[in-house]
Amino acid sequence: MRSSTPVSSQNTGAGQTPKRVRTLFLSDMHLGSRGAQAKMILEFLDAYDAPTIYLVGDIVDGWRLKKSWYWPQTHNEVVRALLRKADSGTRIIYLPGNHDEFLRDYPGVHFGGIEIIDRVIHVSATGKRYLVIHGDQFDAVITKAKWLAHVGDWAYTWAMGLNSIINFVRRRMGLSYWSLSAVAKSKVKKAVNFIGHFEDTLSVEAQRSGTDGVICGHIHAAANHMMGDVHYLNTGDWVDGCTALVEHDDGEFEVIYWNRPNTLQLTDNRVA
């Protein structure tokens, strides 16, 4: 097993040949929100390529857009970059999440070469089967108390605004990026317990589905580890974590931390 990889975009200039991998998994871009790190998403899409890309939910933040319209040019550019990949022959599968749940009304529909599916089974290069799903379907707050989820979304948006201010000051001081969310998740017991419960629940669903593992998003906590006999993988997010999951040609999975050399890494080892 190899450790997950922190990558600096300074080492991946535009125009370089993209690194070719077997599969890319990205989620929780939250395009349409001020927290979306669109420029970093574009850098990543320019640096990596694959014949299959899974968009594992919350790509567009419908909740934010309903409250106030925000759609800068960089967000358009992310959509266009994905459409260009689809037009060049990349298979792109979009599995909606709770923030882009309006797309769940269109299962099986293709738009611009992008296929919408609620859940799917991915077969790795080694023949292992993985349930791919956003994961909000197994979040009790989303399914039983949606109003509370909206309150949480407001609080998270406020925290990310504070995070942006902090990092603006840090950049002016020549300091590296600092993730408020990563620190909070590692320090706050309730957050750690929530993540653990979510991982347990998704692992049980993978077993129920007869798969070897599960690939999900939703909780903005990248992961790549075993839960008993189940391989649990989480793509993370592109709001403050800026992570993606890649499957290499040999069937091994790896979490890529994009431009976050100091991001807290727990047990995200490279696992086949």
C-alpha positions in Angstrom: 0.0 0.0 0.0 1.1 3.5 -0.8 0.1 6.7 1.1 -2.4 9.1 -0.5 -0.8 11.8 -2.6 -0.8 15.5 -1.8 -0.2 17.4 -5.1 0.9 20.9 -5.7 -0.7 22.6 -8.8 2.5 24.5 -9.2 4.1 21.3 -10.5 1.4 20.6 -13.1 1.4 23.5 -15.5 -1.2 24.0 -18.3 -0.3 22.3 -21.5 1.4 19.3 -20.0 0.2 15.9 -21.0 -2.5 14.7 -18.5 -1.7 11.7 -16.4 -3.8 8.8 -17.7 -5.5 6.6 -15.1 -8.2 4.0 -15.4 -11.0 5.8 -13.5 -11.6 9.1 -11.9 -14.1 9.8 -9.1 -15.0 13.3 -8.1 -17.9 14.6 -5.9 -19.1 17.6 -3.9 -17.9 20.4 -6.2 -20.9 22.5 -5.1 -20.8 24.6 -8.3 -23.1 27.6 -7.8 -21.8 28.2 -4.3 -19.1 30.7 -3.3 -17.2 27.9 -1.6 -16.6 25.9 -4.8 -12.9 25.8 -5.7 -13.5 25.9 -9.4 -10.0 26.9 -10.4 -8.5 23.9 -8.6 -11.1 21.6 -10.2 -10.0 22.9 -13.6 -6.4 22.3 -12.7 -7.1 18.8 -11.7 -9.2 18.0 -14.8 -6.3 19.4 -16.9 -3.8 17.2 -15.1 -5.7 13.9 -15.0 -7.6 12.0 -17.7 -9.4 8.6 -17.7 -11.7 6.7 -20.0 -14.4 6.7 -17.3 -15.2 9.5 -14.9 -17.8 9.2 -12.1 -19.3 12.4 -10.7 -20.5 11.2 -7.3 -23.1 13.9 -6.5 -23.4 17.5 -5.3 -21.7 18.7 -8.4 -24.1 21.6 -8.7 -25.4 23.2 -5.5 -29.1 23.6 -6.1 -29.8 24.6 -2.5 -27.5 27.6 -2.8 -28.7 28.6 -6.3 -32.4 28.6 -5.0 -31.4 31.1 -2.3 -29.2 33.4 -4.4 -27.9 33.1 -7.9 -24.1 32.8 -8.1 -22.5 31.3 -11.2 -19.2 32.9 -12.2 -17.3 32.2 -15.4 -15.0 29.6 -13.7 -18.0 27.5 -12.9 -19.0 27.5 -16.6 -15.5 26.5 -17.4 -15.7 23.4 -15.2 -18.9 22.3 -16.9 -17.3 22.9 -20.4 -14.2 21.0 -19.4 -16.4 18.0 -18.5 -18.4 18.3 -21.7 -15.2 18.4 -23.7 -14.0 15.2 -22.1 -17.4 13.6 -22.8 -17.2 14.8 -26.4 -13.8 13.3 -26.8 -15.1 9.8 -25.8 -14.8 9.8 -22.0 -17.7 8.0 -20.4 -19.0 10.3 -17.7 -21.6 9.0 -15.2 -23.3 11.5 -12.9 -24.8 10.2 -9.7 -26.9 13.0 -8.1 -26.7 13.9 -4.4 -28.9 15.9 -2.1 -27.8 19.3 -3.4 -28.5 18.4 -7.0 -31.4 16.0 -6.2 -33.5 17.6 -9.0 -31.5 15.5 -11.4 -32.9 12.3 -9.8 -36.1 13.0 -11.8 -34.1 12.1 -15.0 -32.6 8.6 -14.4 -31.1 7.1 -17.5 -31.1 10.5 -19.4 -28.0 11.6 -21.3 -27.2 15.3 -21.7 -24.1 16.4 -23.5 -22.8 12.9 -23.3 -23.2 12.7 -19.5 -25.3 9.8 -18.2 -27.5 10.3 -15.1 -27.8 7.2 -12.8 -28.8 7.1 -9.1 -26.4 4.2 -8.2 -24.2 2.0 -10.2 -21.8 -0.9 -9.8 -18.2 -0.2 -10.8 -15.9 -3.2 -11.7 -12.3 -2.5 -11.0 -9.3 -3.7 -13.0 -8.9 -6.6 -10.5 -12.5 -7.7 -11.0 -13.7 -6.3 -7.6 -17.2 -4.8 -7.6 -17.9 -1.4 -5.9 -21.2 0.2 -5.2 -21.0 3.8 -6.3 -23.5 6.2 -4.7 -23.5 9.7 -3.3 -24.5 8.5 0.2 -27.1 11.0 1.3 -29.7 8.3 1.1 -28.2 6.9 4.3 -27.9 10.1 6.2 -30.7 10.3 8.8 -30.6 14.1 8.9 -31.3 14.2 5.1 -34.0 11.5 5.1 -35.8 12.3 8.3 -35.2 16.0 9.2 -34.3 17.8 6.0 -35.0 21.2 7.6 -32.1 20.5 10.0 -29.9 19.7 7.0 -30.6 23.1 5.6 -29.6 24.7 8.9 -26.4 22.7 8.8 -25.8 23.8 5.2 -26.1 27.5 6.3 -23.7 26.9 9.2 -21.2 25.1 6.9 -21.5 28.0 4.3 -20.7 30.5 7.0 -17.7 28.5 8.2 -16.4 28.2 4.7 -16.7 32.0 4.3 -14.6 32.4 7.4 -12.2 29.8 6.1 -11.8 31.9 2.9 -11.0 35.1 4.8 -8.5 33.2 7.0 -6.7 31.8 3.9 -6.8 35.2 2.1 -4.8 36.6 5.0 -2.5 33.6 5.1 -1.7 33.9 1.3 -0.8 37.6 1.9 1.5 36.5 4.6 3.1 33.8 2.4 1.6 31.0 4.4 0.1 27.7 3.0 -3.5 26.8 2.9 -5.2 25.9 6.2 -8.4 23.9 6.4 -10.8 24.8 9.1 -13.0 21.9 8.2 -10.3 19.3 8.4 -9.2 20.5 11.8 -12.8 20.6 13.1 -13.5 17.1 11.9 -10.3 15.7 13.5 -11.0 17.5 16.8 -14.7 17.5 17.4 -15.9 14.2 18.8 -19.4 14.4 17.4 -18.1 15.0 13.8 -15.7 12.0 14.2 -18.6 9.9 15.5 -20.9 11.0 12.6 -18.2 10.1 10.0 -17.7 6.7 11.7 -21.4 6.0 11.7 -21.7 7.0 8.0 -18.9 4.7 7.1 -20.4 1.8 9.0 -23.8 2.3 7.3 -22.4 2.5 3.8 -20.3 -0.6 4.4 -23.4 -2.5 5.5 -25.2 -1.3 2.3 -22.2 -2.6 0.2 -22.5 -6.0 1.9 -26.3 -6.0 1.3 -25.6 -5.2 -2.4 -23.2 -8.1 -2.6 -20.3 -5.8 -3.5 -16.6 -5.8 -2.4 -16.7 -2.1 -1.5 -18.4 1.2 -1.7 -17.4 4.5 -3.3 -19.3 7.6 -2.0 -19.1 11.3 -1.2 -21.5 13.5 0.8 -19.7 14.0 4.1 -16.6 15.9 2.7 -14.2 13.4 4.3 -11.9 11.6 1.9 -11.1 8.0 2.8 -9.6 4.8 1.5 -9.5 2.0 4.0 -11.0 -1.4 4.9 -14.1 -1.7 7.1 -13.9 -5.3 8.0 -14.2 -7.1 4.7 -15.6 -4.0 2.9 -13.3 -1.6 1.0 -14.7 1.9 1.9 -13.7 4.8 -0.3 -14.9 8.4 -0.1 -14.1 11.0 -2.7 -14.0 13.9 -0.3 -15.0 17.3 -1.7 -13.9 20.4 -3.7 -15.0 23.1 -1.2 -12.1 23.0 1.2 -10.6 19.5 1.1 -10.0 19.5 -2.7 -9.6 15.7 -3.1 -10.4 13.1 -5.7 -10.2 9.4 -6.0 -8.3 7.6 -8.8 -8.2 4.0 -9.9 -4.9 3.1 -11.4 -4.5 0.7 -14.3 -3.5 -2.1 -11.8 -6.8 -1.7 -9.9 -5.4 0.1 -6.9 -7.2 3.1 -5.6 -5.7 6.3 -4.3 -6.9 9.6 -2.8 -5.3 12.6 -4.4 -5.1 15.7 -2.2 -4.9 18.5 -4.7 -2.6 21.4 -3.8 -2.9 20.5 -0.1 0.5 19.3 1.0 -0.3 20.0 4.7 -3.8 18.5 4.7 -4.4 16.2 7.6 -4.2 12.6 6.5 -5.5 9.8 8.6 -5.7 6.2 7.3 -6.1 6.9 3.6 -3.5 4.4 2.2 -3.5 3.2 -1.3 -5.5 0.0 -1.3 -6.4 -2.5 -4.1 
